[in-house]
Amino acid sequence: MARLKVTQTRSTIGGKRNQRETLRSLGLKRIGDVVVKEDRPEIRGMVDTVRHLVTSEEVE
């Protein structure tokens, strides 16, 4: 199964509440944090919500 590597690249300061909560639910707390999640539609939707704050790439 494919996996997504998600890295937080920008701050949540000044962002909307739902974007801050989405980052927390992904497991990202600060700039530079990296998490690896399963590539599922729910995770893709969360990454899409905060696409301007994170970078994502597929890994094996």
N, C-alpha and C positions, 0 to 999 in steps of 0.2 A: 504494500500500500504506500502511496506517495505521502510525503510529509512536507510541511511548510516551515521554513525557518523565517521567523519574524523578528526584526530588529527595530527598536525604537530609535529614531534619528532626530526627532524634534520634541520640544517641551510641550506640556499640556497647559502651561500658564496662559490664561486668556482664552482657553478653549471652552467649548460647550460641555455641560455636565455629562451628557450621554457619551461624548468622546472620551472624557476622563474615565468614566465607568467601563467603557469598552476596553480601554487599555488595561485597566486593572483586572478585568475578567479574562483577558488574554494572558495575564501574569507579568505584565510589564510595569515597572515602577519608576524607572529613571532612564535617561538617555544612555544608550549603549547596551541596555538589557537585551538579551536574546532568548527566545523560546522556540522550541520545535513542537509543532502541533500536527495532528493528522489532517490531511487535506480533505475536509468535509465541507459541505455547503454552508453550515453554520459558521465555521471558522472563516471561510472565504468572505461571508457577509460582514463579519466583524472587522476583518482586515480592510475591506472596502470602505467601511464607515470611517476609518482613521487612516486612509491611504496617504494623506498628506503628512502624517506624523511618523510613519513606519516605512521600512522597505521589507519586501518579502521575496523569497526565492524557494524553488522546489528543491528538495534534497532527498536522497534515498535513505 
